[in-house]
Amino acid sequence: MSHAGKVAFITGGAIGFGYAFAEALGSQGASVVIAEINMEAANAAVARLQSAGIRAIALECDVADDVAVDAAVAKTIAEFGGIDILINNAGLHLTKYNLPFSTLTRAEVRALFDVNVIGIVNCSVSALESMRSRGGGSIINISSMASNMSTSPYGVSKLAVRGLTMAFAKEFADAGIRVNAISPGLMATDSAMADLPPAMIESIINDMQFIHRRGEVEDIVNMMLFLVSDKASFITGETYKVSGGAALVI
Ligand SMILES: NC(=O)c1ccc[n+]([C@@H]2O[C@H](COP(=O)([O-])OP(=O)(O)OC[C@H]3O[C@@H](n4cnc5c(N)ncnc54)[C@H](O)[C@@H]3O)[C@@H](O)[C@H]2O)c1
């Protein structure tokens, strides 16, 4: 599959899934935008992408801030001409957000929902007209298997991501934009591995997953590449689990 001539706007694209998405789409010919709050990591990511021959830029953009998102989308249009693929990947996901609501301050709860939920609204609405003017495109939202039981602040925020996926699939369909979500289980990004105690990681792999190996970033990249491709041209509004079976037992 070639994405030559396409532009992908990837939130939280400096590290983890986001960087891997940028690398995968960039190596298939897309120009990539790393929309980030961590500019040091974003600039390092862009240098690595460029040295691999990928057209890439880093833009400072807190997805929770609608003014910053509009500015980043405008800069993308000025630099690369528009947006074809939007990947709403930026998210807060540390252990504390999996604790009960009553253990978090109201400000922490608001910050979580501002990034994980409102961030997707901001980016999707902001990218709409550019995507429509280019004949449509594809939006991928990153949910989580924690949305299945949805008993934590994080789980509820990621359940909302699945709701937004259905809402925008309907709302953006006439613009030729498909909207789907990926719901990963535990995947071996550096931040997820550093955040969880090794015993919990082992227990997820051995007791919860049916496939007893570590979930790799590549597993999520493969689903993303399928969903943005023409092979998925009849698929919209769906959330796909990629969890080695773990999502079926929680
Ligand atoms: N790693 C996993 O096991 C796993 C499982 C399920 C879902 N997810 C989801 O996948 C996504 C990426 O996960 P990851 O492990 O790669 O995360 P990560 O923490 O490694 O990377 C997230 C990136 O997002 C950026 N970011 C954070 N807040 C931002 C904001 N307000 N605006 C712009 N950028 C921001 C960070 O600077 C960072 O570079 C998240 O939405 C996460 O909830 C991850």
Ligand as a Chemical Component Dictionary entry (heavy atoms), coordinates in Angstrom:
data_LIG
# 
_chem_comp.id                   LIG 
_chem_comp.type                 NON-POLYMER 
_chem_comp.pdbx_formal_charge   0 
_chem_comp.three_letter_code    LIG 
# 
loop_
_chem_comp_atom.comp_id 
_chem_comp_atom.atom_id 
_chem_comp_atom.alt_atom_id 
_chem_comp_atom.type_symbol 
_chem_comp_atom.charge 
_chem_comp_atom.model_Cartn_x 
_chem_comp_atom.model_Cartn_y 
_chem_comp_atom.model_Cartn_z 
_chem_comp_atom.pdbx_ordinal 
LIG N1  N1  N 0  0.892  1.050  25.689 1  
LIG C1  C1  C 0  -0.209 0.382  25.974 2  
LIG O1  O1  O 0  -0.169 -0.745 26.500 3  
LIG C2  C2  C 0  -1.554 0.970  25.647 4  
LIG C3  C3  C 0  -2.677 0.149  25.787 5  
LIG C4  C4  C 0  -3.941 0.656  25.464 6  
LIG C5  C5  C 0  -4.059 1.955  25.013 7  
LIG N2  N2  N 1  -2.955 2.745  24.908 8  
LIG C6  C6  C 0  -3.159 4.119  24.417 9  
LIG O2  O2  O 0  -2.311 4.332  23.305 10 
LIG C7  C7  C 0  -1.919 5.706  23.249 11 
LIG C8  C8  C 0  -0.410 5.810  23.177 12 
LIG O3  O3  O 0  0.138  5.001  24.185 13 
LIG P1  P1  P 0  1.715  4.938  24.401 14 
LIG O4  O4  O 0  1.981  3.802  25.337 15 
LIG O5  O5  O -1 2.409  5.015  23.096 16 
LIG O6  O6  O 0  1.909  6.323  25.208 17 
LIG P2  P2  P 0  3.229  7.137  25.588 18 
LIG O7  O7  O 0  2.992  7.698  26.942 19 
LIG O8  O8  O 0  4.439  6.295  25.363 20 
LIG O9  O9  O 0  3.242  8.322  24.518 21 
LIG C9  C9  C 0  2.228  9.266  24.538 22 
LIG C10 C10 C 0  2.715  10.523 23.814 23 
LIG O10 O10 O 0  1.627  11.441 23.851 24 
LIG C11 C11 C 0  2.135  12.728 24.159 25 
LIG N3  N3  N 0  1.072  13.505 24.784 26 
LIG C12 C12 C 0  0.571  13.379 26.040 27 
LIG N4  N4  N 0  -0.360 14.307 26.277 28 
LIG C13 C13 C 0  -0.456 15.048 25.136 29 
LIG C14 C14 C 0  -1.244 16.163 24.768 30 
LIG N5  N5  N 0  -2.100 16.732 25.648 31 
LIG N6  N6  N 0  -1.114 16.665 23.522 32 
LIG C15 C15 C 0  -0.226 16.109 22.643 33 
LIG N7  N7  N 0  0.567  15.072 22.954 34 
LIG C16 C16 C 0  0.458  14.543 24.189 35 
LIG C17 C17 C 0  3.298  12.460 25.106 36 
LIG O11 O11 O 0  4.198  13.569 25.138 37 
LIG C18 C18 C 0  3.901  11.204 24.501 38 
LIG O12 O12 O 0  4.893  11.502 23.553 39 
LIG C19 C19 C 0  -2.547 6.369  24.474 40 
LIG O13 O13 O 0  -3.773 6.970  24.090 41 
LIG C20 C20 C 0  -2.798 5.201  25.409 42 
LIG O14 O14 O 0  -3.860 5.456  26.309 43 
LIG C21 C21 C 0  -1.703 2.288  25.209 44 
# 
loop_
_chem_comp_bond.comp_id 
_chem_comp_bond.atom_id_1 
_chem_comp_bond.atom_id_2 
_chem_comp_bond.value_order 
_chem_comp_bond.pdbx_ordinal 
LIG N1  C1  SING 1  
LIG C1  O1  DOUB 2  
LIG C1  C2  SING 3  
LIG C2  C3  SING 4  
LIG C2  C21 DOUB 5  
LIG C3  C4  DOUB 6  
LIG C4  C5  SING 7  
LIG C5  N2  DOUB 8  
LIG N2  C6  SING 9  
LIG N2  C21 SING 10 
LIG C6  O2  SING 11 
LIG C6  C20 SING 12 
LIG O2  C7  SING 13 
LIG C7  C8  SING 14 
LIG C7  C19 SING 15 
LIG C8  O3  SING 16 
LIG O3  P1  SING 17 
LIG P1  O4  DOUB 18 
LIG P1  O5  SING 19 
LIG P1  O6  SING 20 
LIG O6  P2  SING 21 
LIG P2  O7  DOUB 22 
LIG P2  O8  SING 23 
LIG P2  O9  SING 24 
LIG O9  C9  SING 25 
LIG C9  C10 SING 26 
LIG C10 O10 SING 27 
LIG C10 C18 SING 28 
LIG O10 C11 SING 29 
LIG C11 N3  SING 30 
LIG C11 C17 SING 31 
LIG N3  C12 SING 32 
LIG N3  C16 SING 33 
LIG C12 N4  DOUB 34 
LIG N4  C13 SING 35 
LIG C13 C14 SING 36 
LIG C13 C16 DOUB 37 
LIG C14 N5  SING 38 
LIG C14 N6  DOUB 39 
LIG N6  C15 SING 40 
LIG C15 N7  DOUB 41 
LIG N7  C16 SING 42 
LIG C17 O11 SING 43 
LIG C17 C18 SING 44 
LIG C18 O12 SING 45 
LIG C19 O13 SING 46 
LIG C19 C20 SING 47 
LIG C20 O14 SING 48 
# 
